[in-house]
Amino acid sequence: MTKLSIITVCYNAAAHIETVFHSIGTQGFVDVEHIVIDGASSDGTLDIIDRYRDSIAYFVSEPDDGVYNAMNKGIKAATGDVLFFLNADDRLCDRRVLSDVVDIFDCYPGLELVYGDVLREVPSGLRRWTQPELPTRRELAATTICHQGMFVRRDLFERHGGFDESFSIVSDYEWLLRVMKVGVCSTYLRRDIAIIGTRGLSHTLSYKKERRRAMSRYFNVLEIFFWRTLSREIMPHILNFPGNALRFLISPTDRQAYFTKIRKKRS
């Protein structure tokens, strides 16, 4: 049976990390080790982790140089055949996620990467983030494969290296482009894998800048413009323009908000 290594990195995550342990603990029978890399938390996280030490195969708490430095530590500590990253504020979707994934790896030993969909927590509930069924160059330029929905054979990291720590937000995306460039035997699993929180780094404003830097390593200028900038950043605004213009004309609230924004920029 395929052995899984689940890697959780955390820092001052006392408010939500217990969810991770509950999520893993309810899974069906699989050969799994849980690796926890803590960045020297000081908010009670360590007390919570201590309650679950019997279920943790490897644990360290020490200062690190960012989330990808911590994730690389987890990769080095892992002994499983397949690695999976579950963040401190994420959880698996149901009790059969891990057993379903293991079944696929057991049936197809040549598979190197298996991935599925994730659900995002939003104010109205949960929103499905459907992953690209065929991760072509064009698809990976426009979007990505969420790492919380992705199971990777450990030898992929051994052959192609870990996460590039010069990136603070999109190193998982850069790693995906790196391995896809040389070719990976992957498959899309049409099922929900994880529910992801909104505290991740990819929700920050610096995300676009870092993503373009990563893309510049693997795509030319025209590919970046047509496959990412035009399709994902410009066209949605153009398509929404008639509705936005109409709301501006008929809604006093929208007009007031617009002029307030202008005044703030001028002041």
Backbone bond lengths (Angstrom), bond angles and torsions (degrees), N, CA, C in turn:
res aa  C-N    CA-C-N  psi(-1)  N-CA   C-N-CA  omega(-1)  CA-C   N-CA-C  phi
1 M - - - 1.471 - - 1.524 110.06 -
2 T 1.326 115.09 140.08 1.455 121.13 178.03 1.531 110.16 -64.32
3 K 1.324 115.64 131.87 1.461 120.70 177.60 1.528 109.35 -94.95
4 L 1.340 115.96 132.32 1.461 121.96 -179.85 1.525 110.92 -102.29
5 S 1.319 115.90 142.24 1.463 122.07 168.43 1.521 107.56 -115.12
6 I 1.320 116.68 116.46 1.466 121.33 175.80 1.512 107.80 -99.71
7 I 1.330 115.61 122.24 1.461 121.58 -176.04 1.529 109.28 -108.97
8 T 1.324 115.48 123.10 1.468 121.32 176.58 1.521 108.29 -118.51
9 V 1.326 115.94 121.94 1.465 120.10 174.40 1.526 107.75 -106.97
10 C 1.315 116.11 143.96 1.461 118.60 -174.88 1.520 111.01 -153.09
11 Y 1.325 113.32 158.36 1.463 120.83 173.10 1.523 107.90 -156.72
12 N 1.321 116.13 119.82 1.468 122.00 -178.47 1.538 110.60 48.32
13 A 1.328 115.44 57.28 1.461 121.91 -174.60 1.528 111.98 -113.78
14 A 1.306 117.37 29.02 1.461 121.17 -175.28 1.528 112.49 -59.62
15 A 1.312 116.73 -28.71 1.463 120.67 -175.37 1.525 113.23 -69.93
16 H 1.351 117.75 -20.79 1.457 118.18 -173.45 1.525 115.68 -143.46
17 I 1.318 120.33 -6.78 1.464 119.74 -172.13 1.529 113.06 -67.39
18 E 1.327 118.21 -25.06 1.459 119.27 -178.58 1.529 111.35 -61.70
19 T 1.345 116.69 -27.24 1.463 121.23 178.04 1.515 111.77 -59.45
20 V 1.328 116.61 -36.02 1.462 120.87 179.62 1.526 110.69 -62.09
21 F 1.323 116.89 -46.83 1.461 120.79 -178.65 1.528 111.46 -64.62
22 H 1.325 117.00 -40.60 1.457 120.22 177.42 1.524 110.31 -62.65
23 S 1.332 116.01 -42.60 1.453 121.41 -177.24 1.526 111.28 -61.89
24 I 1.322 116.96 -47.20 1.466 121.10 -179.33 1.527 110.43 -68.75
25 G 1.328 116.49 -37.08 1.454 120.78 -177.36 1.511 114.57 -66.63
26 T 1.323 117.96 -21.38 1.469 120.86 -178.73 1.522 112.81 -92.35
27 Q 1.326 118.16 0.89 1.459 121.02 -179.23 1.529 111.55 -70.82
28 G 1.335 114.58 153.11 1.450 119.75 175.61 1.517 110.86 -67.69
29 F 1.325 116.85 178.22 1.458 120.59 -174.31 1.523 111.59 -65.12
30 V 1.314 115.69 118.28 1.460 122.69 171.65 1.527 106.79 -146.56
31 D 1.323 115.18 159.58 1.457 120.64 175.26 1.527 107.05 -86.75
32 V 1.322 116.25 101.99 1.458 120.27 -173.07 1.522 110.63 -134.90
33 E 1.317 115.98 141.00 1.456 122.18 170.75 1.523 107.78 -118.24
34 H 1.314 116.16 139.52 1.464 121.28 179.67 1.525 108.51 -107.19
35 I 1.309 115.70 123.13 1.458 122.53 -179.61 1.524 107.89 -111.69
36 V 1.320 117.02 126.08 1.465 121.82 -178.43 1.525 108.73 -119.68
37 I 1.323 115.14 122.02 1.463 122.49 178.76 1.523 107.84 -114.35
38 D 1.304 116.32 110.51 1.464 121.75 -178.10 1.531 109.92 -105.97
39 G 1.317 115.74 141.90 1.460 120.75 -177.17 1.516 114.46 -93.54
40 A 1.326 117.42 38.64 1.467 123.46 -178.80 1.527 110.76 68.65
41 S 1.324 116.04 57.02 1.462 121.78 179.93 1.521 111.52 -65.80
42 S 1.330 114.87 152.72 1.465 119.79 -178.47 1.532 111.92 -133.52
43 D 1.343 116.87 17.46 1.468 119.92 -173.24 1.524 113.64 -113.78
44 G 1.303 118.11 12.79 1.461 120.44 -176.90 1.517 113.42 104.22
45 T 1.325 117.48 -4.25 1.464 121.17 178.34 1.524 111.17 -57.07
46 L 1.329 116.31 -42.33 1.464 120.23 -176.47 1.523 111.88 -65.52
47 D 1.327 117.18 -32.75 1.464 120.06 177.32 1.530 110.81 -65.29
48 I 1.330 115.70 -39.57 1.470 119.73 178.82 1.525 109.94 -67.87
49 I 1.341 116.38 -45.29 1.465 120.01 179.17 1.520 110.69 -58.90
50 D 1.338 116.96 -38.65 1.454 120.99 -177.76 1.528 112.00 -61.27
51 R 1.335 116.67 -29.59 1.467 120.09 179.31 1.530 111.69 -70.51
52 Y 1.325 116.51 -18.22 1.471 120.46 -176.76 1.530 112.16 -114.99
53 R 1.328 116.78 17.87 1.467 119.81 -175.39 1.534 112.85 -59.35
54 D 1.323 117.44 -30.46 1.465 120.13 -179.46 1.530 111.95 -64.96
55 S 1.343 117.08 -22.60 1.468 120.70 -178.55 1.531 112.03 -100.26
56 I 1.326 116.76 3.57 1.464 121.17 -178.16 1.527 109.41 -105.90
57 A 1.326 115.61 126.31 1.470 119.95 -179.22 1.524 111.99 -81.21
58 Y 1.317 116.23 -33.25 1.477 120.38 -178.79 1.518 107.86 -147.31
59 F 1.338 115.54 134.02 1.464 120.44 -179.81 1.514 109.85 -143.19
60 V 1.317 115.59 138.12 1.454 121.07 173.10 1.524 107.83 -145.07
61 S 1.318 115.14 143.02 1.461 121.08 174.80 1.517 108.03 -129.37
62 E 1.312 115.77 111.34 1.466 121.57 -177.20 1.526 108.66 -161.01
63 P 1.315 118.39 156.64 1.471 119.96 177.51 1.530 110.24 -60.12
64 D 1.321 116.02 145.68 1.461 120.18 177.66 1.525 109.44 -132.39
65 D 1.317 115.18 178.48 1.464 121.50 -178.98 1.520 112.20 -104.77
66 G 1.316 116.86 34.20 1.452 120.38 178.69 1.517 112.13 117.42
67 V 1.330 115.52 171.56 1.459 121.06 -173.50 1.520 112.24 -63.04
68 Y 1.346 118.17 -37.29 1.468 119.17 -177.66 1.523 111.90 -76.68
69 N 1.318 117.23 -26.90 1.456 120.31 171.46 1.528 109.41 -64.29
70 A 1.334 116.04 -42.00 1.458 120.92 178.02 1.528 110.91 -65.96
71 M 1.326 117.35 -41.35 1.464 120.63 179.21 1.527 110.74 -64.85
72 N 1.323 117.33 -37.34 1.469 120.14 176.71 1.531 111.34 -65.22
73 K 1.333 116.36 -35.83 1.466 119.38 174.78 1.537 110.18 -61.18
74 G 1.328 115.42 -40.26 1.455 119.89 178.99 1.517 112.27 -63.89
75 I 1.327 115.99 -39.90 1.472 120.73 178.25 1.526 110.26 -61.07
76 K 1.325 116.60 -44.19 1.470 120.54 -178.84 1.531 111.60 -65.83
77 A 1.322 116.42 -31.82 1.465 119.72 -178.24 1.528 112.59 -82.02
78 A 1.322 117.42 -18.46 1.460 121.32 -173.76 1.526 112.18 -69.45
79 T 1.318 115.46 142.35 1.466 121.48 175.23 1.524 111.62 -119.52
80 G 1.325 117.91 -1.21 1.463 121.62 -178.53 1.514 112.83 -74.54
81 D 1.327 115.25 164.28 1.464 121.43 176.03 1.520 110.83 -73.92
82 V 1.334 116.09 -34.02 1.467 122.36 -175.29 1.523 108.58 -128.21
83 L 1.341 116.43 136.94 1.466 122.51 -178.38 1.522 110.51 -109.67
84 F 1.331 114.91 144.43 1.461 121.96 179.08 1.524 108.04 -143.50
85 F 1.332 116.50 134.20 1.462 121.94 -179.10 1.524 109.66 -105.04
86 L 1.326 115.79 120.98 1.455 121.90 177.86 1.521 107.65 -122.19
87 N 1.323 116.02 110.45 1.459 120.79 -175.05 1.526 112.10 -68.17
88 A 1.316 114.85 166.70 1.463 120.45 -173.72 1.523 113.05 -65.07
89 D 1.327 118.69 -24.00 1.459 120.52 179.44 1.527 111.91 -110.84
90 D 1.342 117.34 23.19 1.460 122.64 178.06 1.529 109.92 -111.65
91 R 1.320 115.63 166.86 1.470 120.30 175.33 1.523 109.37 -154.28
92 L 1.314 115.91 154.77 1.458 121.51 178.08 1.526 109.50 -73.00
93 C 1.337 115.78 149.26 1.465 120.11 -171.41 1.523 113.61 -71.21
94 D 1.321 117.18 -37.17 1.456 120.00 -178.59 1.524 109.42 -154.89
95 R 1.312 116.39 -179.71 1.469 121.26 -171.41 1.527 113.91 -77.98
96 R 1.329 117.91 -8.72 1.459 120.02 -176.60 1.527 113.04 -108.81
97 V 1.304 118.76 6.67 1.460 120.52 -176.69 1.523 111.22 -56.50
98 L 1.326 117.09 -55.30 1.462 120.37 -173.98 1.527 111.80 -66.99
99 S 1.322 118.07 -40.68 1.461 120.09 -179.40 1.525 110.86 -66.93
100 D 1.337 118.07 -36.31 1.464 120.98 177.41 1.525 110.77 -64.42
101 V 1.322 116.43 -41.91 1.467 120.50 -179.54 1.529 110.48 -67.94
102 V 1.319 116.49 -43.58 1.467 120.17 179.45 1.529 110.73 -60.79
103 D 1.326 117.26 -39.57 1.468 120.98 178.91 1.527 111.23 -58.07
104 I 1.334 116.19 -39.39 1.469 119.79 -179.57 1.522 110.85 -68.33
105 F 1.317 116.95 -45.37 1.463 119.56 178.60 1.531 111.15 -63.76
106 D 1.330 117.10 -37.18 1.464 120.36 178.90 1.527 111.43 -66.97
107 C 1.323 116.39 -38.02 1.468 120.30 -178.40 1.525 112.26 -75.49
108 Y 1.325 116.33 -30.57 1.473 120.57 -176.61 1.531 109.00 -128.29
109 P 1.319 117.41 82.15 1.474 121.45 -174.98 1.527 113.96 -60.34
110 G 1.326 117.80 -21.78 1.454 120.24 -179.53 1.514 114.31 -78.20
111 L 1.326 117.15 -10.30 1.460 120.25 179.65 1.527 110.30 -66.33
112 E 1.329 115.01 137.63 1.457 120.27 179.35 1.523 112.52 -110.03
113 L 1.322 116.82 -23.24 1.460 120.24 -175.60 1.527 108.54 -149.37
114 V 1.320 116.37 127.16 1.461 123.02 175.98 1.525 107.28 -123.89
115 Y 1.321 116.57 134.01 1.470 118.97 -178.48 1.521 110.32 -143.45
116 G 1.329 114.99 155.89 1.455 121.57 179.08 1.516 110.47 -143.42
117 D 1.306 115.83 -169.48 1.462 121.62 -174.96 1.527 111.17 -82.04
118 V 1.326 115.19 160.28 1.461 121.33 174.98 1.517 109.14 -128.11
119 L 1.309 115.62 158.24 1.459 122.66 176.58 1.515 108.75 -112.06
120 R 1.311 115.89 132.37 1.464 120.84 179.03 1.519 110.12 -100.65
121 E 1.316 115.12 138.48 1.455 119.65 174.13 1.527 109.45 -78.70
122 V 1.307 116.94 122.84 1.462 123.24 177.11 1.528 107.08 -128.09
123 P 1.346 118.22 164.51 1.470 119.75 -177.49 1.526 114.25 -54.28
124 S 1.345 117.22 -31.23 1.464 120.31 -177.34 1.523 113.16 -87.36
125 G 1.340 116.76 -4.47 1.459 119.42 -179.59 1.519 111.69 141.11
126 L 1.330 116.53 -124.77 1.451 122.07 -179.86 1.525 109.61 -121.10
127 R 1.333 116.03 139.62 1.466 121.42 178.61 1.521 108.95 -124.67
128 R 1.321 115.79 126.44 1.465 120.22 -178.19 1.524 110.97 -74.10
129 W 1.326 116.05 132.32 1.457 123.12 172.91 1.525 105.80 -107.06
130 T 1.329 115.25 96.07 1.459 120.73 -178.95 1.523 109.59 -74.75
131 Q 1.322 116.20 130.04 1.461 121.64 -177.31 1.531 110.49 -86.64
132 P 1.329 117.91 155.55 1.469 120.51 -179.79 1.522 111.32 -64.75
133 E 1.329 116.49 128.38 1.461 120.14 -178.51 1.522 111.53 -67.68
134 L 1.331 116.32 -37.12 1.465 121.90 176.36 1.528 107.53 -120.63
135 P 1.321 118.49 107.86 1.474 120.68 -176.89 1.531 112.40 -77.77
136 T 1.334 116.17 69.01 1.459 121.18 177.76 1.527 109.96 -74.26
137 R 1.325 115.72 169.47 1.474 119.45 177.03 1.519 110.29 -56.64
138 R 1.303 116.68 -43.74 1.472 119.99 -178.23 1.523 111.17 -63.71
139 E 1.344 116.97 -41.99 1.463 120.34 178.71 1.522 110.94 -63.74
140 L 1.326 116.94 -42.24 1.460 119.89 -177.94 1.520 112.69 -73.31
141 A 1.325 117.00 -20.90 1.461 120.06 172.84 1.524 110.53 -74.06
142 A 1.330 116.11 -37.91 1.458 121.04 -176.93 1.522 112.47 -81.07
143 T 1.326 116.48 -34.09 1.463 120.07 -175.61 1.529 109.21 -141.62
144 T 1.315 117.73 -150.72 1.467 121.59 177.39 1.517 108.17 -157.38
145 I 1.307 116.47 -179.06 1.463 122.06 169.93 1.521 106.71 -109.29
146 C 1.303 116.55 120.17 1.465 121.46 -176.76 1.525 109.99 -64.19
147 H 1.332 117.16 129.79 1.467 118.80 -174.68 1.526 112.39 -67.96
148 Q 1.345 118.47 -21.18 1.457 119.46 176.86 1.529 112.41 -76.67
149 G 1.325 116.87 -4.61 1.464 120.49 174.86 1.513 112.18 -111.19
150 M 1.337 117.82 11.95 1.461 122.27 -167.91 1.527 111.50 -122.00
151 F 1.330 116.00 128.45 1.460 123.24 176.47 1.531 107.98 -112.13
152 V 1.335 117.11 126.42 1.458 122.08 -169.74 1.525 110.33 -125.69
153 R 1.328 116.17 132.81 1.469 118.90 173.93 1.524 109.62 -63.52
154 R 1.313 114.99 138.16 1.467 120.96 -175.62 1.529 111.87 -59.55
155 D 1.335 116.82 -33.88 1.465 117.63 -176.51 1.520 112.80 -69.70
156 L 1.342 118.01 -14.42 1.469 119.34 172.19 1.524 110.32 -64.96
157 F 1.335 116.35 -42.04 1.461 120.02 176.34 1.525 110.52 -67.80
158 E 1.321 116.94 -36.24 1.463 119.57 179.68 1.523 111.46 -66.07
159 R 1.337 117.06 -35.98 1.472 120.66 -178.02 1.523 112.83 -82.19
160 H 1.329 116.86 -35.22 1.468 119.80 -171.89 1.523 114.14 -114.43
161 G 1.322 117.37 1.17 1.452 120.00 177.93 1.519 112.32 88.66
162 G 1.318 114.72 168.49 1.455 120.98 179.92 1.513 111.90 -88.52
163 F 1.325 115.59 -153.67 1.459 121.26 -176.79 1.527 110.46 -81.14
164 D 1.327 115.27 138.30 1.458 122.02 179.26 1.526 108.54 -74.38
165 E 1.327 116.19 111.49 1.464 120.61 -174.14 1.526 113.47 -78.51
166 S 1.336 117.68 0.61 1.462 119.38 172.36 1.526 110.87 -74.19
167 F 1.339 116.73 -14.47 1.464 121.58 174.04 1.523 108.05 -99.90
168 S 1.314 115.48 137.37 1.460 119.18 179.44 1.527 112.68 -102.76
169 I 1.355 117.34 -11.48 1.462 120.98 -174.08 1.525 113.03 -127.88
170 V 1.331 118.78 -39.64 1.466 121.06 -169.57 1.524 113.07 -117.84
171 S 1.311 118.40 25.63 1.460 119.28 -177.52 1.521 111.81 -65.23
172 D 1.339 118.66 -30.11 1.464 120.26 175.94 1.528 110.68 -65.86
173 Y 1.321 116.61 -35.30 1.476 120.97 176.17 1.524 110.52 -68.01
174 E 1.323 117.00 -44.25 1.464 120.38 178.65 1.514 110.47 -62.10
175 W 1.335 117.74 -40.10 1.459 120.78 178.90 1.524 110.68 -62.98
176 L 1.331 116.27 -41.00 1.464 120.56 179.31 1.524 110.92 -62.46
177 L 1.331 117.30 -44.07 1.462 120.29 177.20 1.530 110.94 -62.31
178 R 1.314 115.88 -37.61 1.463 121.20 -178.36 1.524 111.42 -62.59
179 V 1.329 116.86 -47.47 1.460 119.21 -176.85 1.528 111.79 -77.85
180 M 1.332 117.36 -32.62 1.461 119.86 178.29 1.526 111.03 -67.49
181 K 1.318 116.61 -28.19 1.469 120.46 179.90 1.527 111.00 -62.82
182 V 1.320 117.52 -37.63 1.464 120.78 -178.36 1.517 112.10 -90.76
183 G 1.329 116.68 -11.69 1.453 120.52 177.50 1.515 113.51 103.13
184 V 1.323 116.27 127.17 1.460 122.63 -178.72 1.529 108.35 -136.39
185 C 1.306 116.26 137.99 1.462 120.81 174.63 1.529 107.71 -83.30
186 S 1.319 116.58 103.69 1.461 120.91 -173.85 1.521 110.50 -129.08
187 T 1.318 115.21 162.35 1.460 120.30 174.55 1.519 109.71 -146.41
188 Y 1.318 114.98 148.03 1.457 122.64 178.79 1.520 108.68 -94.85
189 L 1.306 116.76 123.61 1.463 123.01 177.64 1.522 108.18 -96.90
190 R 1.328 115.63 115.00 1.469 119.45 -175.33 1.528 109.93 -78.86
191 R 1.316 115.14 74.94 1.460 121.87 176.51 1.523 108.78 -160.22
192 D 1.328 116.27 160.29 1.460 121.46 177.58 1.525 109.27 -79.48
193 I 1.344 115.55 134.32 1.455 121.08 -177.91 1.526 111.63 -102.60
194 A 1.324 116.41 -55.26 1.467 119.34 -172.71 1.520 110.92 -140.50
195 I 1.314 114.15 156.40 1.467 122.10 170.43 1.515 106.27 -104.85
196 I 1.317 116.45 121.10 1.457 119.99 -173.47 1.521 110.58 -108.56
197 G 1.332 114.72 143.49 1.458 121.08 179.92 1.518 111.42 -79.83
198 T 1.312 115.86 -175.37 1.466 121.88 -177.27 1.522 111.58 -111.79
199 R 1.336 117.45 16.34 1.462 119.45 -177.74 1.523 112.62 -97.21
200 G 1.341 117.09 3.06 1.454 120.74 -176.29 1.514 113.12 -69.90
201 L 1.334 115.18 163.30 1.459 120.71 -178.10 1.520 112.87 -67.46
202 S 1.340 117.59 -26.40 1.463 119.57 -177.00 1.515 112.49 -69.65
203 H 1.338 117.64 -5.44 1.454 120.68 176.77 1.535 111.90 -92.27
204 T 1.328 118.24 5.46 1.448 121.36 -178.31 1.519 110.96 -89.49
205 L 1.343 115.96 164.63 1.461 121.23 -175.51 1.523 112.97 -72.19
206 S 1.340 118.00 -20.76 1.461 120.83 -178.22 1.524 112.87 -80.36
207 Y 1.328 116.80 -1.01 1.458 120.91 -174.59 1.526 112.49 -59.49
208 K 1.341 117.41 -47.55 1.468 120.24 -175.96 1.519 111.86 -61.82
209 K 1.307 116.87 -41.12 1.462 120.93 -179.02 1.523 110.66 -63.16
210 E 1.320 116.92 -46.17 1.456 120.07 179.58 1.524 111.37 -67.19
211 R 1.313 117.17 -37.88 1.463 119.95 -179.66 1.529 110.78 -62.64
212 R 1.331 116.36 -41.61 1.472 118.71 178.32 1.525 111.12 -63.72
213 R 1.315 116.97 -35.66 1.467 119.49 178.50 1.529 110.47 -66.04
214 A 1.320 116.27 -40.17 1.463 119.48 177.23 1.524 110.88 -66.61
215 M 1.325 116.99 -42.20 1.460 120.76 -178.86 1.520 111.89 -63.53
216 S 1.331 117.02 -33.79 1.462 120.16 -177.03 1.527 112.14 -63.49
217 R 1.324 117.70 -16.98 1.467 120.96 177.71 1.528 111.99 -77.85
218 Y 1.334 117.17 -23.95 1.465 120.23 -170.41 1.522 114.41 -126.27
219 F 1.343 117.21 -10.47 1.462 121.04 -179.33 1.523 109.45 -128.52
220 N 1.338 115.84 149.14 1.455 118.64 174.72 1.527 109.71 -83.63
221 V 1.332 116.12 174.79 1.465 121.42 -173.41 1.525 111.52 -61.97
222 L 1.329 117.43 -41.44 1.463 120.62 -178.45 1.526 111.03 -67.36
223 E 1.327 117.32 -39.45 1.464 119.92 177.74 1.519 110.92 -62.87
224 I 1.326 116.59 -42.61 1.457 120.00 179.24 1.519 110.49 -62.74
225 F 1.340 116.79 -42.37 1.467 119.72 -177.66 1.522 111.59 -67.27
226 F 1.332 117.62 -52.37 1.463 120.25 -173.27 1.529 112.43 -75.95
227 W 1.339 117.47 -36.74 1.455 119.45 -174.13 1.512 113.28 -89.12
228 R 1.330 117.68 -22.59 1.465 119.76 -178.21 1.522 111.85 -118.80
229 T 1.344 116.32 -63.09 1.469 119.54 -172.43 1.520 111.92 -62.44
230 L 1.330 117.33 -50.27 1.464 120.91 -177.31 1.520 111.30 -68.53
231 S 1.329 116.94 -50.56 1.464 119.81 -172.64 1.524 113.37 -74.44
232 R 1.343 117.52 -33.46 1.459 120.01 -172.70 1.523 114.42 -104.65
233 E 1.340 117.69 -22.41 1.456 119.52 -173.73 1.536 113.67 -116.50
234 I 1.342 117.13 -32.36 1.465 119.75 -177.20 1.524 112.11 -95.88
235 M 1.342 117.10 -50.97 1.460 120.80 -174.96 1.530 113.48 -58.09
236 P 1.328 120.64 -41.37 1.467 118.23 179.09 1.519 113.27 -57.68
237 H 1.353 117.49 -35.87 1.464 120.31 178.31 1.527 110.94 -70.14
238 I 1.332 115.49 -38.04 1.470 119.19 178.69 1.526 110.40 -65.22
239 L 1.328 116.08 -45.03 1.465 120.57 -178.79 1.519 111.78 -65.86
240 N 1.334 116.80 -30.75 1.460 120.47 -179.60 1.524 113.24 -85.81
241 F 1.357 116.76 -6.89 1.454 119.87 -173.51 1.532 113.65 -57.95
242 P 1.365 119.90 -47.25 1.479 118.11 -179.04 1.519 112.48 -57.46
243 G 1.339 116.73 -43.67 1.460 119.30 -179.90 1.514 111.95 -66.45
244 N 1.336 117.59 -40.16 1.460 120.90 179.35 1.523 111.33 -65.11
245 A 1.347 115.23 -40.72 1.468 119.67 179.60 1.522 110.72 -64.66
246 L 1.343 115.99 -40.78 1.461 119.64 -179.72 1.524 110.89 -65.58
247 R 1.326 116.52 -42.01 1.464 119.08 178.45 1.527 110.81 -62.60
248 F 1.339 117.29 -36.74 1.456 121.33 -179.82 1.530 110.35 -63.27
249 L 1.347 115.77 -38.84 1.461 120.21 -176.42 1.528 112.44 -72.76
250 I 1.332 116.77 -35.44 1.464 118.24 -171.35 1.535 112.65 -105.19
251 S 1.325 118.09 -10.89 1.462 119.69 -175.17 1.521 111.31 -109.85
252 P 1.321 118.19 110.83 1.474 120.41 176.19 1.520 112.17 -60.57
253 T 1.329 117.43 -34.30 1.471 121.34 -179.60 1.519 110.72 -63.29
254 D 1.360 117.48 -44.85 1.462 121.24 179.68 1.517 111.39 -65.23
255 R 1.352 116.16 -38.94 1.470 118.86 179.40 1.523 110.78 -65.92
256 Q 1.342 116.83 -42.75 1.454 120.76 179.44 1.533 110.72 -62.77
257 A 1.336 117.58 -42.63 1.460 121.37 178.89 1.520 111.05 -62.78
258 Y 1.333 116.39 -38.65 1.465 120.77 -179.99 1.522 110.80 -64.05
259 F 1.331 117.31 -49.19 1.463 120.02 -177.52 1.537 111.40 -69.77
260 T 1.319 117.37 -32.24 1.467 120.37 174.82 1.518 110.27 -62.00
261 K 1.334 116.77 -41.61 1.456 121.96 178.68 1.527 110.57 -63.48
262 I 1.333 117.22 -40.55 1.467 121.56 178.79 1.526 110.73 -63.31
263 R 1.357 115.73 -44.78 1.464 119.17 -178.72 1.528 111.08 -62.84
264 K 1.345 117.47 -38.26 1.457 120.31 179.49 1.516 110.96 -64.44
265 K 1.332 117.11 -38.33 1.470 120.14 178.58 1.509 112.04 -65.67
266 R 1.307 117.61 -33.85 1.468 121.73 -177.91 1.518 112.27 -79.06
267 S 1.348 116.00 -26.90 1.473 119.33 -177.12 1.511 112.01 -80.49
